[in-house]
Amino acid sequence: MPAQNHLTPEQKKRLQKTLKKEENGEIRERILILLLLNSGKTQQEIADVLGCSKNTVCYWCVHGDPDNLESLKDRRMRGNHQKATEQYIESLVKLAKKRPQELGYQWGRWSAQKLATHLEQTTGIKLSGSQVRRILTRKKVRLHLGKI
């Protein structure tokens, strides 16, 4: 059963504005689901128009909150890759080029996990060693080996 005009004018305007500037196609599709539902389309009609499953439409009709656009992101979009800011990556690269002894550590070389632990203490951003390793690989930075 269509839920025509269930959005307030402010919600509708915000969704339309976000739809125009959103780069992620999945988010745009979810906004369209809410807007089409508001215009009186049935869930099956929305699925037919957008070329997605009715289950997808049903899910986002229930879970999509027009007052909280973050609700339109799924868990994969909220992943850890977003935690590593440009400032964090810059600090990581600088730190990886230093010897651990320069910072008072006893060990002779960095591991990705030790870098992650040190940066968590200084920045508050927690990443795993494998995430740190991927960032370093992408930046083509090798860990300072120092003395073993």
DSSP file (Angstrom, degrees, kcal/mol; ACC not computed):
  #  RESIDUE AA STRUCTURE BP1 BP2  ACC     N-H-->O    O-->H-N    N-H-->O    O-->H-N    TCO  KAPPA ALPHA  PHI   PSI    X-CA   Y-CA   Z-CA
    1    1 A M              0   0    0      0, 0.0    40,-0.1     0, 0.0    39,-0.1   0.000 360.0 360.0 360.0 125.5    0.0    0.0    0.0
    2    2 A P        -     0   0    0      0, 0.0     2,-0.5     0, 0.0    40,-0.1  -0.276 360.0-147.3 -64.0 145.3    1.5    3.3   -1.0
    3    3 A A    >   -     0   0    0     34,-0.5     3,-1.2    38,-0.4    37,-0.1  -0.570  26.5-167.7-109.4  65.3    2.4    5.8    1.7
    4    4 A Q  T 3   +     0   0    0     -2,-0.5    35,-0.2     1,-0.3    34,-0.2  -0.274  65.4   0.2 -63.2 136.5    1.7    8.9   -0.3
    5    5 A N  T 3  S+     0   0    0     33,-3.2    -1,-0.3     1,-0.1    33,-0.1   0.827  80.4 139.9  56.5  38.4    3.0   12.2    1.2
    6    6 A H    <   +     0   0    0     -3,-1.2     2,-0.3    31,-0.1    -2,-0.1   0.661  52.0  82.1 -81.6 -15.5    4.5   10.6    4.3
    7    7 A L  S    S-     0   0    0     27,-0.1    28,-0.0    28,-0.1     0, 0.0  -0.654  82.5-123.7 -88.3 144.7    7.5   12.9    4.0
    8    8 A T     >  -     0   0    0     -2,-0.3     4,-2.6     1,-0.1     5,-0.2  -0.453  31.5-107.2 -75.0 160.2    7.4   16.5    5.4
    9    9 A P  H  > S+     0   0    0      0, 0.0     4,-2.3     0, 0.0     5,-0.2   0.867 122.3  52.0 -56.9 -35.7    8.2   19.2    2.8
   10   10 A E  H  > S+     0   0    0      2,-0.2     4,-2.4     1,-0.2     5,-0.2   0.912 110.0  47.7 -67.4 -42.3   11.6   19.7    4.6
   11   11 A Q  H  > S+     0   0    0      2,-0.2     4,-2.6     1,-0.2     5,-0.2   0.929 112.9  48.8 -63.3 -44.6   12.4   16.0    4.3
   12   12 A K  H  X S+     0   0    0     -4,-2.6     4,-2.5     1,-0.2    -2,-0.2   0.919 112.1  48.2 -61.6 -45.0   11.4   15.9    0.7
   13   13 A K  H  X S+     0   0    0     -4,-2.3     4,-2.4    -5,-0.2    -1,-0.2   0.908 112.1  49.5 -63.4 -42.4   13.5   19.0   -0.1
   14   14 A R  H  X S+     0   0    0     -4,-2.4     4,-2.5     2,-0.2    -2,-0.2   0.908 112.1  48.1 -63.9 -42.4   16.6   17.6    1.7
   15   15 A L  H  X S+     0   0    0     -4,-2.6     4,-2.5     2,-0.2    -2,-0.2   0.914 112.1  49.0 -64.7 -42.4   16.3   14.3   -0.1
   16   16 A Q  H  X S+     0   0    0     -4,-2.5     4,-1.5     2,-0.2    -2,-0.2   0.900 112.5  48.1 -63.8 -40.6   15.9   16.0   -3.5
   17   17 A K  H  X S+     0   0    0     -4,-2.4     4,-1.2     1,-0.2    -2,-0.2   0.916 113.4  46.9 -65.8 -43.2   19.0   18.2   -2.8
   18   18 A T  H  X S+     0   0    0     -4,-2.5     4,-2.0     1,-0.2     3,-0.3   0.882 106.8  58.9 -65.8 -38.2   21.1   15.3   -1.7
   19   19 A L  H  < S+     0   0    0     -4,-2.5    -1,-0.2     1,-0.2    -2,-0.2   0.879 104.6  51.2 -57.6 -39.7   20.0   13.3   -4.7
   20   20 A K  H  < S+     0   0    0     -4,-1.5    -1,-0.2     1,-0.2    -2,-0.2   0.828 120.3  31.7 -69.5 -33.1   21.4   15.9   -7.0
   21   21 A K  H  < S+     0   0    0     -4,-1.2     2,-0.2    -3,-0.3    -2,-0.2   0.551  88.8 111.5-105.9  -7.1   24.8   16.1   -5.4
   22   22 A E     <  -     0   0    0     -4,-2.0     6,-0.0     1,-0.1    -4,-0.0  -0.491  44.0-168.7 -71.2 131.4   25.3   12.5   -4.2
   23   23 A E        +     0   0    0     -2,-0.2     2,-0.5     4,-0.0    -1,-0.1   0.781  61.8  89.4 -88.9 -30.2   28.0   10.6   -6.1
   24   24 A N     >  -     0   0    0      1,-0.2     4,-2.1     2,-0.0     5,-0.2  -0.574  65.0-153.5 -76.9 121.0   27.3    7.1   -4.8
   25   25 A G  H  > S+     0   0    0     -2,-0.5     4,-2.3     1,-0.2    -1,-0.2   0.830  92.7  55.9 -63.8 -34.3   24.7    5.4   -7.0
   26   26 A E  H  > S+     0   0    0      2,-0.2     4,-1.9     1,-0.2    -1,-0.2   0.898 108.2  47.7 -66.8 -39.2   23.5    3.1   -4.2
   27   27 A I  H  > S+     0   0    0      2,-0.2     4,-2.4     1,-0.2    -2,-0.2   0.915 110.7  51.9 -67.2 -41.8   22.6    6.1   -2.0
   28   28 A R  H  X S+     0   0    0     -4,-2.1     4,-2.5     1,-0.2    -2,-0.2   0.908 108.7  51.4 -59.6 -41.2   20.9    7.8   -4.9
   29   29 A E  H  X S+     0   0    0     -4,-2.3     4,-2.0     1,-0.2    -1,-0.2   0.909 109.8  49.2 -62.0 -41.7   18.8    4.7   -5.5
   30   30 A R  H  X S+     0   0    0     -4,-1.9     4,-1.7     2,-0.2    -1,-0.2   0.868 110.4  50.1 -67.7 -37.0   17.8    4.6   -1.8
   31   31 A I  H  X S+     0   0    0     -4,-2.4     4,-2.5     2,-0.2    -1,-0.2   0.921 109.6  51.8 -65.1 -42.9   16.8    8.3   -1.9
   32   32 A L  H  X S+     0   0    0     -4,-2.5     4,-3.2     1,-0.2     5,-0.3   0.878 104.9  56.7 -61.0 -37.8   14.7    7.6   -5.0
   33   33 A I  H  X S+     0   0    0     -4,-2.0     4,-2.2     1,-0.2    -1,-0.2   0.942 110.1  44.2 -57.6 -47.7   13.0    4.7   -3.2
   34   34 A L  H  X S+     0   0    0     -4,-1.7     4,-1.9     1,-0.2    -2,-0.2   0.907 115.8  47.3 -65.3 -41.5   11.9    7.1   -0.5
   35   35 A L  H  X S+     0   0    0     -4,-2.5     4,-1.3     2,-0.2    -2,-0.2   0.901 113.0  47.6 -68.5 -40.5   10.9    9.8   -2.9
   36   36 A L  H  <>S+     0   0    0     -4,-3.2     5,-2.0     2,-0.2     4,-0.3   0.885 110.6  52.0 -68.5 -37.8    8.9    7.4   -5.2
   37   37 A L  H ><5S+     0   0    0     -4,-2.2     3,-1.4    -5,-0.3   -34,-0.5   0.908 108.3  52.5 -61.0 -41.1    7.2    5.9   -2.2
   38   38 A N  H 3<5S+     0   0    0     -4,-1.9   -33,-3.2     1,-0.3    -1,-0.2   0.806 103.2  58.1 -64.1 -29.9    6.2    9.4   -1.1
   39   39 A S  T 3<5S-     0   0    0     -4,-1.3    -1,-0.3   -35,-0.2    -2,-0.2   0.496 125.9 -98.4 -82.4  -1.6    4.7   10.1   -4.5
   40   40 A G  T < 5S+     0   0    0     -3,-1.4    -3,-0.2    -4,-0.3   -36,-0.1   0.496  72.7 145.6 103.0   4.2    2.3    7.2   -4.1
   41   41 A K      < -     0   0    0     -5,-2.0   -38,-0.4   -38,-0.1    -1,-0.3  -0.459  48.0-120.9 -72.4 147.0    4.1    4.4   -6.1
   42   42 A T     >  -     0   0    0    -40,-0.1     4,-2.4    -2,-0.1     5,-0.2  -0.401  26.5-107.9 -78.7 165.5    3.8    0.9   -4.7
   43   43 A Q  H  > S+     0   0    0      1,-0.2     4,-2.3     2,-0.2     5,-0.1   0.882 121.7  50.8 -63.5 -37.1    6.9   -1.1   -3.7
   44   44 A Q  H  > S+     0   0    0      2,-0.2     4,-2.3     1,-0.2    -1,-0.2   0.903 109.5  50.1 -66.6 -40.5    6.6   -3.3   -6.8
   45   45 A E  H  > S+     0   0    0      2,-0.2     4,-2.5     1,-0.2    -2,-0.2   0.902 110.8  49.8 -63.4 -40.7    6.2   -0.2   -9.1
   46   46 A I  H  X S+     0   0    0     -4,-2.4     4,-2.7     2,-0.2     5,-0.3   0.929 110.5  50.2 -62.4 -45.3    9.4    1.3   -7.5
   47   47 A A  H  X>S+     0   0    0     -4,-2.3     4,-1.6     1,-0.2     5,-1.5   0.898 112.0  48.0 -60.3 -41.2   11.3   -2.0   -8.0
   48   48 A D  H  <5S+     0   0    0     -4,-2.3    -1,-0.2     2,-0.2    -2,-0.2   0.911 113.3  47.0 -65.8 -43.2   10.2   -2.1  -11.7
   49   49 A V  H  <5S+     0   0    0     -4,-2.5    -2,-0.2     1,-0.2    -1,-0.2   0.917 120.2  37.6 -65.5 -44.1   11.2    1.6  -12.3
   50   50 A L  H  <5S-     0   0    0     -4,-2.7    -1,-0.2    -5,-0.2    -2,-0.2   0.633 104.4-125.5 -86.3 -14.1   14.6    1.3  -10.6
   51   51 A G  T  <5 +     0   0    0     -4,-1.6     2,-0.2     1,-0.3    -3,-0.2   0.848  70.0 116.8  73.4  33.2   15.3   -2.2  -11.9
   52   52 A C  S   <S-     0   0    0     -5,-1.5    -1,-0.3    -6,-0.2     2,-0.1  -0.705  70.5 -80.8-122.4 177.5   16.0   -3.6   -8.4
   53   53 A S     >  -     0   0    0     -2,-0.2     4,-1.7     1,-0.1     5,-0.1  -0.412  29.1-124.0 -79.4 156.2   14.3   -6.3   -6.3
   54   54 A K  H  > S+     0   0    0      1,-0.2     4,-3.0     2,-0.2     5,-0.2   0.847 113.0  60.7 -65.0 -33.0   11.1   -5.7   -4.3
   55   55 A N  H  > S+     0   0    0      2,-0.2     4,-2.6     1,-0.2    -1,-0.2   0.893 102.8  50.9 -60.8 -40.1   13.0   -6.9   -1.3
   56   56 A T  H  > S+     0   0    0      2,-0.2     4,-2.3     1,-0.2     5,-0.2   0.932 111.6  47.1 -62.4 -45.5   15.5   -4.1   -1.7
   57   57 A V  H  X S+     0   0    0     -4,-1.7     4,-2.0     1,-0.2    -2,-0.2   0.936 112.6  49.6 -61.8 -46.8   12.7   -1.6   -1.9
   58   58 A C  H  X S+     0   0    0     -4,-3.0     4,-1.4     1,-0.2    -2,-0.2   0.913 110.4  51.4 -58.5 -43.9   11.0   -3.1    1.2
   59   59 A Y  H  X S+     0   0    0     -4,-2.6     4,-3.0     1,-0.2     3,-0.3   0.940 113.6  42.1 -60.3 -49.2   14.2   -3.0    3.2
   60   60 A W  H  X S+     0   0    0     -4,-2.3     4,-1.7     1,-0.2    -1,-0.2   0.750 107.6  60.6 -76.1 -22.6   15.0    0.7    2.4
   61   61 A C  H  < S+     0   0    0     -4,-2.0    -1,-0.2    -5,-0.2    -2,-0.2   0.854 116.8  33.7 -66.7 -33.2   11.3    1.7    2.9
   62   62 A V  H  < S+     0   0    0     -4,-1.4    -2,-0.2    -3,-0.3    -3,-0.1   0.889 129.1  33.6 -86.1 -44.3   11.6    0.4    6.5
   63   63 A H  H  < S+     0   0    0     -4,-3.0     2,-0.7    -5,-0.2    -3,-0.2   0.639  92.1  96.2 -93.1 -16.1   15.3    1.2    7.3
   64   64 A G     <  -     0   0    0     -4,-1.7     5,-0.1    -5,-0.3     8,-0.1  -0.667  57.7-162.7 -80.0 116.4   15.8    4.5    5.3
   65   65 A D  B >   -A   68   0A   0     -2,-0.7     3,-1.4     3,-0.5     6,-0.3  -0.880  11.0-158.2-102.0 112.8   15.3    7.4    7.7
   66   66 A P  T 3  S+     0   0    0      0, 0.0     3,-0.2     0, 0.0    -1,-0.1   0.699  95.1  53.8 -65.4 -16.6   14.7   10.7    5.8
   67   67 A D  T 3  S+     0   0    0      1,-0.2     2,-0.4    -3,-0.0     3,-0.1   0.621 112.5  44.6 -88.3 -14.3   15.9   12.6    8.9
   68   68 A N  B X   -A   65   0A   0     -3,-1.4     3,-1.9     1,-0.1    -3,-0.5  -0.824  63.0-176.7-132.1  92.2   19.2   10.7    9.1
   69   69 A L  G >  S+     0   0    0     -2,-0.4     3,-1.4     1,-0.3     4,-0.1   0.706  80.5  71.5 -65.9 -18.3   20.8   10.3    5.7
   70   70 A E  G >  S+     0   0    0      1,-0.3     3,-1.8     2,-0.2    -1,-0.3   0.771  84.2  70.5 -64.6 -24.6   23.6    8.2    7.3
   71   71 A S  G <  S+     0   0    0     -3,-1.9    -1,-0.3    -6,-0.3    -2,-0.2   0.689  86.6  66.5 -66.4 -16.4   20.9    5.5    7.6
   72   72 A L  G <  S+     0   0    0     -3,-1.4     2,-0.4    -4,-0.2    -1,-0.3   0.540  85.6  86.3 -82.4  -6.3   21.1    5.1    3.9
   73   73 A K  S <  S-     0   0    0     -3,-1.8     2,-0.1    -4,-0.1    -3,-0.0  -0.759  72.5-142.4 -92.2 139.7   24.6    3.8    4.1
   74   74 A D    >>  -     0   0    0     -2,-0.4     3,-1.1     1,-0.1     4,-0.9  -0.453  34.2 -92.1 -93.1 175.7   25.1    0.1    4.7
   75   75 A R  G >4 S+     0   0    0      1,-0.3     3,-0.7     2,-0.2    -1,-0.1   0.833 123.4  59.2 -58.5 -35.5   27.9   -1.4    6.8
   76   76 A R  G >4 S+     0   0    0      1,-0.3     3,-1.0     2,-0.2    -1,-0.3   0.844 103.7  52.2 -64.4 -31.2   30.3   -1.7    3.9
   77   77 A M  G <4 S+     0   0    0     -3,-1.1    -1,-0.3     1,-0.2    -2,-0.2   0.695 106.2  54.3 -76.8 -18.3   30.1    2.0    3.3
   78   78 A R  G << S+     0   0    0     -4,-0.9    -1,-0.2    -3,-0.7    -2,-0.2   0.148  86.9 140.9 -97.9  19.4   30.9    2.7    6.9
   79   79 A G    X   -     0   0    0     -3,-1.0     3,-1.5     1,-0.1     4,-0.2   0.117  69.9 -95.8 -63.7 174.9   34.1    0.6    6.8
   80   80 A N  G >> S+     0   0    0      1,-0.3     3,-1.9     2,-0.2     4,-0.8   0.691 110.6  81.0 -65.8 -20.4   37.5    1.2    8.4
   81   81 A H  G 34 S+     0   0    0      1,-0.3     3,-0.3     2,-0.2    -1,-0.3   0.792  88.3  57.7 -58.4 -24.6   38.9    2.8    5.3
   82   82 A Q  G <4 S+     0   0    0     -3,-1.5    -1,-0.3     1,-0.2    -2,-0.2   0.692  93.4  67.7 -78.4 -17.3   37.1    6.0    6.3
   83   83 A K  T <4 S+     0   0    0     -3,-1.9     2,-1.4    -4,-0.2    -1,-0.2   0.846  80.7  81.2 -71.1 -32.8   39.0    6.1    9.6
   84   84 A A  S  < S-     0   0    0     -4,-0.8    -1,-0.1    -3,-0.3     2,-0.0  -0.602  70.1-168.9 -80.2  94.8   42.3    6.8    8.0
   85   85 A T     >  -     0   0    0     -2,-1.4     4,-2.5     1,-0.1     5,-0.2  -0.250  37.8-103.5 -75.0 169.1   42.2   10.5    7.3
   86   86 A E  H  > S+     0   0    0      1,-0.2     4,-2.4     2,-0.2     5,-0.2   0.883 125.2  52.7 -61.1 -37.7   44.8   12.3    5.2
   87   87 A Q  H  > S+     0   0    0      2,-0.2     4,-2.3     1,-0.2    -1,-0.2   0.904 109.0  49.3 -64.7 -41.3   46.4   13.6    8.4
   88   88 A Y  H  > S+     0   0    0      2,-0.2     4,-2.6     1,-0.2    -2,-0.2   0.931 111.6  48.5 -62.2 -46.3   46.6   10.0    9.8
   89   89 A I  H  X S+     0   0    0     -4,-2.5     4,-2.5     1,-0.2    -2,-0.2   0.899 110.6  51.2 -63.2 -40.9   48.2    8.7    6.6
   90   90 A E  H  X S+     0   0    0     -4,-2.4     4,-2.1     2,-0.2    -1,-0.2   0.921 111.8  47.1 -61.4 -44.2   50.7   11.6    6.6
   91   91 A S  H  X S+     0   0    0     -4,-2.3     4,-2.6     1,-0.2    -2,-0.2   0.893 111.1  52.7 -64.2 -40.0   51.6   10.8   10.2
   92   92 A L  H  X S+     0   0    0     -4,-2.6     4,-2.6     2,-0.2    -2,-0.2   0.924 108.9  48.6 -61.2 -46.3   51.9    7.1    9.4
   93   93 A V  H  X S+     0   0    0     -4,-2.5     4,-1.0     2,-0.2    -2,-0.2   0.921 113.6  46.6 -62.8 -44.5   54.3    7.7    6.5
   94   94 A K  H  < S+     0   0    0     -4,-2.1     3,-0.5     1,-0.2     4,-0.4   0.919 113.9  48.4 -62.7 -43.6   56.5   10.0    8.6
   95   95 A L  H >< S+     0   0    0     -4,-2.6     3,-1.5     1,-0.2    -2,-0.2   0.891 105.9  56.7 -65.2 -40.4   56.5    7.5   11.5
   96   96 A A  H 3< S+     0   0    0     -4,-2.6    48,-1.7     1,-0.3    -1,-0.2   0.757 103.8  55.2 -64.1 -24.1   57.3    4.5    9.2
   97   97 A K  T 3< S+     0   0    0     -4,-1.0    -1,-0.3    -3,-0.5     2,-0.2   0.564  97.6  80.9 -85.9  -8.9   60.5    6.3    8.0
   98   98 A K  S <  S-     0   0    0     -3,-1.5    46,-0.3    -4,-0.4    12,-0.2  -0.608  85.8-111.3 -94.8 157.0   61.7    6.8   11.6
   99   99 A R    >   -     0   0    0     -2,-0.2     3,-1.3     1,-0.1     4,-0.4  -0.678  23.7-128.2 -81.1 140.8   63.6    4.3   13.7
  100  100 A P  G > >S+     0   0    0      0, 0.0     5,-2.0     0, 0.0     3,-1.4   0.819 106.9  64.7 -59.0 -31.1   61.5    3.1   16.7
  101  101 A Q  G > 5S+     0   0    0      1,-0.3     3,-1.7     3,-0.2     7,-0.1   0.795  88.8  67.8 -64.2 -27.5   64.4    3.9   19.1
  102  102 A E  G < 5S+     0   0    0     -3,-1.3    -1,-0.3     1,-0.3    -4,-0.0   0.752 103.9  44.8 -62.8 -22.6   64.0    7.6   18.2
  103  103 A L  G < 5S-     0   0    0     -3,-1.4    -1,-0.3    -4,-0.4    -2,-0.2   0.272 128.0 -97.9-105.0   9.3   60.7    7.5   20.0
  104  104 A G  T < 5S+     0   0    0     -3,-1.7    -3,-0.2     1,-0.3     2,-0.2   0.568  75.2 142.2  90.3   9.3   62.0    5.6   23.0
  105  105 A Y      < -     0   0    0     -5,-2.0    -1,-0.3    -6,-0.1    -2,-0.1  -0.525  48.2-141.3 -83.6 154.6   61.0    2.1   22.0
  106  106 A Q  S    S+     0   0    0     -2,-0.2    -1,-0.1    -6,-0.0    -5,-0.1   0.758  72.2  90.3 -84.9 -28.0   63.2   -0.9   22.6
  107  107 A W  S    S-     0   0    0      1,-0.1    -6,-0.1    -7,-0.1    40,-0.1  -0.279  71.6-135.3 -75.5 160.7   62.6   -2.8   19.4
  108  108 A G  S    S+     0   0    0     40,-0.2     2,-0.3     1,-0.1    39,-0.3   0.660  78.1  23.2 -92.4 -17.5   64.8   -2.4   16.3
  109  109 A R  S    S-     0   0    0     37,-0.1     2,-0.2   -10,-0.1    36,-0.2  -0.987  76.7-106.2-148.6 158.3   62.2   -2.2   13.6
  110  110 A W        -     0   0    0     34,-1.2     2,-0.3    -2,-0.3    33,-0.1  -0.538  21.9-162.5 -81.4 144.7   58.5   -1.4   13.1
  111  111 A S     >  -     0   0    0     -2,-0.2     4,-2.2     1,-0.1     5,-0.2  -0.849  34.9-112.8-111.5 162.0   55.8   -3.9   12.4
  112  112 A A  H  > S+     0   0    0     -2,-0.3     4,-2.3     1,-0.2     5,-0.1   0.889 118.9  51.9 -61.3 -37.7   52.6   -2.8   10.9
  113  113 A Q  H  > S+     0   0    0      2,-0.2     4,-2.4     1,-0.2    -1,-0.2   0.894 108.2  50.3 -67.2 -39.3   50.8   -3.7   14.2
  114  114 A K  H  > S+     0   0    0      2,-0.2     4,-2.5     1,-0.2    -1,-0.2   0.884 110.9  49.9 -66.5 -37.4   53.3   -1.7   16.3
  115  115 A L  H  X S+     0   0    0     -4,-2.2     4,-2.7     2,-0.2     5,-0.2   0.926 110.8  49.8 -62.8 -44.3   52.7    1.3   14.0
  116  116 A A  H  X S+     0   0    0     -4,-2.3     4,-1.9     1,-0.2    11,-0.3   0.903 112.0  47.9 -61.8 -41.7   49.0    0.9   14.4
  117  117 A T  H  X S+     0   0    0     -4,-2.4     4,-1.8     2,-0.2    -1,-0.2   0.926 112.6  48.0 -65.9 -45.5   49.2    0.7   18.1
  118  118 A H  H  X S+     0   0    0     -4,-2.5     4,-1.7     1,-0.2    -2,-0.2   0.934 113.6  47.0 -61.2 -46.3   51.5    3.8   18.3
  119  119 A L  H  X>S+     0   0    0     -4,-2.7     4,-3.2     1,-0.2     5,-0.7   0.821 107.1  57.2 -68.6 -29.9   49.2    5.8   16.1
  120  120 A E  H  X5S+     0   0    0     -4,-1.9     4,-1.5    -5,-0.2    -1,-0.2   0.906 108.3  48.1 -63.9 -39.4   46.1    4.8   18.0
  121  121 A Q  H  <5S+     0   0    0     -4,-1.8    -2,-0.2     1,-0.2    -1,-0.2   0.865 120.6  36.2 -67.9 -35.6   47.7    6.2   21.1
  122  122 A T  H  <5S+     0   0    0     -4,-1.7    -2,-0.2    -5,-0.1    -1,-0.2   0.818 132.9  23.0 -90.1 -31.5   48.7    9.5   19.4
  123  123 A T  H  <5S-     0   0    0     -4,-3.2    -3,-0.2     2,-0.2    -2,-0.2   0.679  90.4-128.8-108.3 -22.0   45.7   10.0   17.1
  124  124 A G     << +     0   0    0     -4,-1.5     2,-0.6    -5,-0.7    -4,-0.2   0.459  68.3 126.3  84.1   0.6   42.9    8.0   18.7
  125  125 A I        -     0   0    0     -6,-0.6     2,-0.6    -9,-0.1    -1,-0.3  -0.838  49.8-151.0 -97.0 121.5   42.2    6.2   15.4
  126  126 A K        +     0   0    0     -2,-0.6     2,-0.3    -3,-0.1    -9,-0.1  -0.826  25.0 160.8 -99.7 118.3   42.3    2.5   15.7
  127  127 A L        -     0   0    0     -2,-0.6    -7,-0.1   -11,-0.3     2,-0.1  -0.911  37.3-111.7-126.0 157.5   43.3    0.5   12.6
  128  128 A S     >  -     0   0    0     -2,-0.3     4,-2.1     1,-0.1     5,-0.2  -0.409  30.5-109.4 -81.5 164.7   44.5   -3.1   12.4
  129  129 A G  H  > S+     0   0    0      1,-0.2     4,-2.5     2,-0.2     5,-0.1   0.874 119.8  54.2 -60.7 -37.6   48.1   -4.0   11.4
  130  130 A S  H  > S+     0   0    0      2,-0.2     4,-2.1     1,-0.2    -1,-0.2   0.867 107.0  50.6 -67.9 -34.5   46.8   -5.3    8.0
  131  131 A Q  H  > S+     0   0    0      2,-0.2     4,-2.1     1,-0.2    -1,-0.2   0.917 111.3  48.3 -66.9 -41.7   45.0   -2.0    7.3
  132  132 A V  H  X S+     0   0    0     -4,-2.1     4,-2.5     1,-0.2    -2,-0.2   0.912 110.4  52.2 -62.3 -42.8   48.2   -0.1    8.1
  133  133 A R  H  X S+     0   0    0     -4,-2.5     4,-2.5     1,-0.2    -1,-0.2   0.904 108.5  50.6 -61.5 -42.1   50.2   -2.4    5.9
  134  134 A R  H  X S+     0   0    0     -4,-2.1     4,-2.5     2,-0.2    -1,-0.2   0.896 110.1  49.9 -63.7 -39.9   47.8   -1.8    3.0
  135  135 A I  H  X S+     0   0    0     -4,-2.1     4,-2.0     2,-0.2    -2,-0.2   0.936 112.1  47.4 -63.3 -45.7   48.1    1.9    3.4
  136  136 A L  H  <>S+     0   0    0     -4,-2.5     5,-2.8     1,-0.2     4,-0.4   0.893 112.0  50.0 -63.6 -40.0   51.9    1.8    3.4
  137  137 A T  H ><5S+     0   0    0     -4,-2.5     3,-1.0     3,-0.2    -1,-0.2   0.920 110.3  50.0 -63.8 -43.4   51.9   -0.5    0.3
  138  138 A R  H 3<5S+     0   0    0     -4,-2.5    -1,-0.2     1,-0.3    -2,-0.2   0.857 113.9  45.4 -63.2 -35.0   49.5    1.9   -1.5
  139  139 A K  T 3<5S-     0   0    0     -4,-2.0    -1,-0.3    -5,-0.2    -2,-0.2   0.436 111.9-123.9 -86.8  -0.4   51.9    4.8   -0.6
  140  140 A K  T < 5 +     0   0    0     -3,-1.0     2,-0.5    -4,-0.4    -3,-0.2   0.901  59.0 149.5  57.7  45.2   54.9    2.7   -1.6
  141  141 A V      < -     0   0    0     -5,-2.8     2,-0.4    -6,-0.1    -1,-0.2  -0.926  34.6-152.8-111.6 131.4   56.5    3.1    1.8
  142  142 A R        -     0   0    0     -2,-0.5     2,-0.1     1,-0.0     3,-0.0  -0.804  27.4-105.9-100.3 145.1   58.8    0.5    3.3
  143  143 A L        -     0   0    0     -2,-0.4     2,-0.5     1,-0.1   -46,-0.1  -0.419  37.0-105.9 -68.3 141.9   59.1    0.1    7.0
  144  144 A H        -     0   0    0    -48,-1.7   -34,-1.2   -46,-0.3    -1,-0.1  -0.577  32.3-164.0 -68.8 118.8   62.4    1.3    8.5
  145  145 A L        +     0   0    0     -2,-0.5    -1,-0.2   -36,-0.2    -2,-0.0   0.862  21.6 164.8 -80.0 -36.1   64.3   -1.8    9.3
  146  146 A G        -     0   0    0    -37,-0.1     2,-0.3     2,-0.1   -37,-0.1  -0.108  55.7 -26.2  54.0-153.9   66.9   -0.4   11.7
  147  147 A K              0   0    0    -39,-0.3     0, 0.0     1,-0.1     0, 0.0  -0.738 360.0 360.0 -94.0 142.4   68.9   -2.9   13.8
  148  148 A I              0   0    0     -2,-0.3   -40,-0.2   -40,-0.1    -1,-0.1   0.442 360.0 360.0 -89.1 360.0   67.3   -6.2   14.7
